[in-house]
């Protein structure tokens, strides 16, 4: 990180794994922003958001186990949202953070809803980024088609082209350099190649969930909707459908909702529409 205010932190969870988090300083009188990433992503996705809101807010961006600088889990079936909830709450305990404003993208949003249901006193507010209690099979199928399939790329340009293909070249406004930037967030260098920066073992429990009976996540959404809530949706998202988004609006009339134009799954949270919605939300929650 070029920003000297940033620091790397680590903590050890009860099963012995050493997990990483990024820590940007901020006002100790406000609840920090706790940024939780998507299935195959890591805390680097939140660099622009953290640089925007720190030092007004402390920003914490953990790498879920198996991602980024966190340890890989020798028991892949522990790669599941309930485990991540425990990891996240331990991080807050270690840092003596009583409440946080959760910012959850995709999987991170599911973890956020689970925390709201199981430990509501830890939630000062929540932002769900392109995720909700109903997930489209089209988006889930797209993710299943690439997660855990590995891939070694000769250089960052090749990795960028692979990410563009995985994301079906959405957003359409992205140029090659934008995909290279995304590749640097999602990948790492290893033995002279560029590889995805996650343990392929995360695919095992994800596949098991697909084969199991569907779980009703609406009670989780109702739990998070008891708090100050902002829901963002990418305009062309294949995971959070317009119909599900509309049902969420009906179920949470006091929440804020915003659509990020031209973006699929999931907004990077630096788009003008996302920034405007987050700014207004944070002004209301922690002025």
C-alpha positions in Angstrom: 0.0 0.0 0.0 1.3 3.4 -0.9 -0.8 5.1 1.8 1.4 5.3 4.9 -1.7 5.6 7.1 -2.6 2.0 6.2 -1.4 -0.9 8.2 -1.6 -4.7 7.9 -2.9 -6.6 10.9 -3.3 -10.3 11.8 -5.2 -12.3 14.3 -5.5 -16.0 15.2 -8.9 -17.7 15.3 -9.7 -20.7 17.6 -8.9 -23.3 14.9 -5.4 -21.9 14.6 -5.6 -20.0 11.3 -3.8 -16.7 11.1 -6.1 -14.2 9.3 -5.2 -10.9 7.8 -7.0 -7.5 7.8 -6.3 -4.1 6.4 -6.7 -1.2 8.9 -7.1 2.4 7.9 -7.3 4.9 10.8 -10.3 6.9 11.6 -12.4 8.8 14.2 -12.5 6.5 17.3 -15.8 8.2 18.2 -17.6 6.6 15.2 -18.2 3.0 14.5 -15.7 1.7 11.9 -16.6 0.5 8.5 -16.1 -3.3 8.3 -15.8 -4.3 4.7 -16.5 -7.9 3.8 -15.7 -9.2 0.3 -17.3 -11.6 -2.2 -16.6 -15.3 -2.5 -13.4 -15.2 -4.5 -12.3 -11.7 -3.6 -10.4 -10.1 -0.7 -10.0 -6.9 1.2 -8.2 -5.2 -1.6 -11.5 -4.6 -3.3 -12.2 -1.9 -0.7 -9.0 0.2 -1.2 -10.8 3.0 -3.0 -13.6 3.1 -0.5 -11.2 3.0 2.5 -9.1 5.9 1.0 -12.3 7.9 0.5 -13.7 7.5 4.0 -10.6 7.3 6.2 -9.8 9.2 8.4 -13.4 10.2 8.9 -14.0 6.5 9.7 -11.7 3.8 10.6 -12.0 1.2 7.9 -11.3 -2.5 8.4 -11.0 -4.8 5.4 -10.4 -8.4 6.4 -9.4 -11.2 4.1 -11.7 -14.1 4.7 -9.9 -17.3 5.5 -8.5 -18.8 2.3 -8.2 -15.5 0.6 -5.5 -12.8 0.2 -3.0 -12.8 3.0 -5.1 -15.0 5.3 -4.2 -18.7 5.9 -5.7 -21.4 3.8 -7.9 -23.8 5.7 -6.8 -27.5 5.7 -10.5 -28.4 6.1 -12.3 -26.8 3.1 -15.8 -27.5 4.4 -15.1 -24.8 7.0 -15.3 -22.3 4.1 -18.9 -21.3 4.9 -20.7 -18.2 6.1 -21.2 -19.4 9.7 -17.4 -19.8 10.0 -16.9 -16.4 8.6 -19.3 -14.9 11.1 -17.2 -16.3 13.9 -14.0 -15.0 12.3 -15.4 -11.5 11.9 -16.8 -11.3 15.4 -13.4 -12.4 16.8 -11.7 -9.6 14.8 -14.1 -7.1 16.4 -13.5 -8.5 19.8 -9.7 -8.4 19.4 -9.9 -4.8 18.3 -12.3 -3.9 21.1 -14.8 -2.7 18.6 -18.3 -3.0 20.0 -20.3 -2.1 16.9 -19.4 -1.6 13.2 -21.1 -0.4 10.1 -21.0 -3.5 7.9 -20.3 -3.2 4.2 -20.9 -6.6 2.6 -20.4 -7.4 -1.1 -22.1 -10.6 -2.2 -20.9 -13.3 0.2 -19.9 -10.5 2.6 -23.5 -9.3 2.5 -24.7 -12.8 3.5 -22.3 -12.8 6.4 -23.6 -9.3 7.3 -27.2 -10.6 7.4 -26.1 -13.6 9.6 -24.4 -11.2 12.1 -27.5 -9.1 12.2 -29.5 -12.2 13.1 -27.1 -13.7 15.6 -25.4 -10.7 17.1 -27.6 -7.7 16.3 -25.9 -5.5 19.0 -22.7 -5.5 16.9 -24.4 -3.9 13.9 -24.5 0.0 13.8 -25.7 -0.1 10.2 -25.3 -2.1 7.1 -24.7 -1.8 3.4 -25.6 -4.8 1.2 -23.8 -4.6 -2.1 -25.6 -6.6 -4.8 -26.9 -9.3 -2.6 -30.1 -10.2 -0.8 -32.3 -13.0 0.4 -33.0 -14.2 -3.1 -30.2 -15.0 -5.5 -30.6 -15.6 -9.2 -29.7 -19.1 -10.5 -28.2 -17.4 -13.6 -25.6 -15.6 -11.4 -25.0 -18.6 -9.2 -24.4 -20.8 -12.3 -21.9 -18.3 -13.7 -20.0 -18.3 -10.4 -20.1 -22.1 -10.2 -18.6 -22.3 -13.7 -15.4 -20.6 -12.7 -14.9 -20.8 -8.9 -12.2 -23.3 -7.9 -11.2 -24.0 -11.5 -7.8 -22.5 -11.0 -6.0 -20.9 -13.8 -2.4 -19.7 -14.3 -1.8 -16.7 -16.4 1.4 -15.7 -18.1 1.1 -12.1 -17.1 -1.3 -9.5 -15.8 -2.7 -8.8 -19.2 -3.8 -12.4 -19.6 -5.3 -12.4 -16.1 -7.2 -9.2 -17.0 -8.6 -10.9 -20.2 -9.7 -13.9 -18.1 -11.5 -11.7 -15.6 -13.3 -9.8 -18.4 -14.5 -13.1 -19.8 -15.6 -14.4 -16.4 -17.6 -11.2 -15.9 -18.9 -11.3 -19.4 -17.2 -7.9 -20.1 -19.5 -6.1 -17.7 -19.2 -3.2 -17.1 -19.1 -2.5 -20.8 -17.4 0.8 -20.0 -14.3 -1.0 -18.7 -11.2 -0.7 -20.9 -8.3 -3.2 -20.7 -6.6 -1.1 -18.1 -9.6 -1.3 -15.8 -9.5 -5.1 -16.0 -5.8 -5.0 -15.2 -6.6 -3.0 -12.1 -9.3 -5.6 -11.2 -6.8 -8.4 -11.8 -4.4 -6.9 -9.3 -7.2 -6.9 -6.7 -8.3 -10.5 -7.4 -4.9 -12.2 -8.3 -1.4 -12.6 -7.0 2.0 -13.5 -8.5 3.2 -17.1 -7.8 6.2 -18.9 -9.2 6.5 -16.7 -12.2 2.8 -16.7 -13.0 -0.4 -14.8 -12.1 -3.0 -16.9 -10.2 -6.3 -16.2 -8.5 -5.7 -15.1 -4.9 -7.9 -17.7 -3.1 -7.8 -21.3 -2.1 -9.6 -23.4 -4.8 -11.0 -25.4 -1.9 -13.7 -22.7 -1.4 -15.5 -24.4 -4.3 -16.3 -27.5 -2.3 -18.8 -26.1 0.2 -20.2 -23.8 -2.5 -21.0 -26.9 -4.6 -22.4 -28.7 -1.6 -24.8 -25.8 -1.0 -26.0 -26.0 -4.5 -27.0 -29.7 -4.0 -28.7 -29.0 -0.7 -32.3 -27.9 -0.1 -32.7 -24.1 -0.5 -32.4 -22.0 2.6 -34.9 -19.2 3.3 -32.8 -16.1 3.8 -35.7 -13.7 4.2 -35.5 -13.9 8.1 -31.9 -12.8 7.8 -32.9 -9.9 5.6 -35.6 -8.9 8.1 -33.0 -9.0 10.8 -30.6 -6.6 9.0 -33.5 -4.4 8.0 -34.0 -3.6 11.7 -30.9 -1.5 11.4 -30.0 1.5 9.3 -29.7 -0.2 5.9 -28.6 0.7 2.3 -29.0 -1.8 -0.5 -27.1 -1.3 -3.7 -27.7 -3.2 -6.9 -25.8 -3.3 -10.2 -28.1 -2.3 -12.9 -27.3 -5.4 -15.0 -26.5 -7.8 -12.1 -27.1 -11.4 -12.8 -27.2 -12.3 -9.1 -29.7 -9.8 -7.6 -32.6 -9.6 -9.9 -34.8 -6.5 -10.3 -37.7 -8.5 -9.0 -35.9 -9.5 -5.8 -34.7 -6.0 -5.4 -38.3 -4.8 -5.6 -39.4 -7.3 -3.0 -36.6 -6.1 -0.7 -37.9 -2.6 -1.0 -41.4 -3.7 0.0 -40.0 -5.7 2.9 -37.8 -2.8 4.2 -39.7 0.5 3.6 -37.3 2.4 5.9 -34.1 1.3 4.1 -32.4 3.1 1.4 -32.0 1.6 -2.1 -29.9 2.6 -5.1 -29.1 1.2 -8.5 -25.6 1.6 -10.0 -25.9 2.2 -13.7 -24.2 0.0 -16.2 -22.7 -2.3 -13.6 -23.1 -6.0 -13.1 -22.2 -8.2 -10.1 -20.9 -6.4 -8.2 -20.4 -2.7 -8.0 -16.9 -1.8 -6.8 -18.4 1.1 -4.7 -16.3 3.8 -6.4 -18.9 4.4 -9.1 -20.5 7.9 -8.8 -24.0 6.5 -8.0 -22.6 4.2 -5.4 -20.5 7.0 -3.8 -23.5 9.3 -3.7 -25.6 6.7 -2.0 -23.0 5.7 0.5 -22.2 9.3 1.3 -25.8 10.1 2.1 -26.2 6.9 4.1 -23.1 7.6 6.2 -24.1 11.2 6.8 -27.4 9.9 8.2 -25.9 7.0 10.3 -22.8 8.6 11.7 -22.8 12.4 10.9 
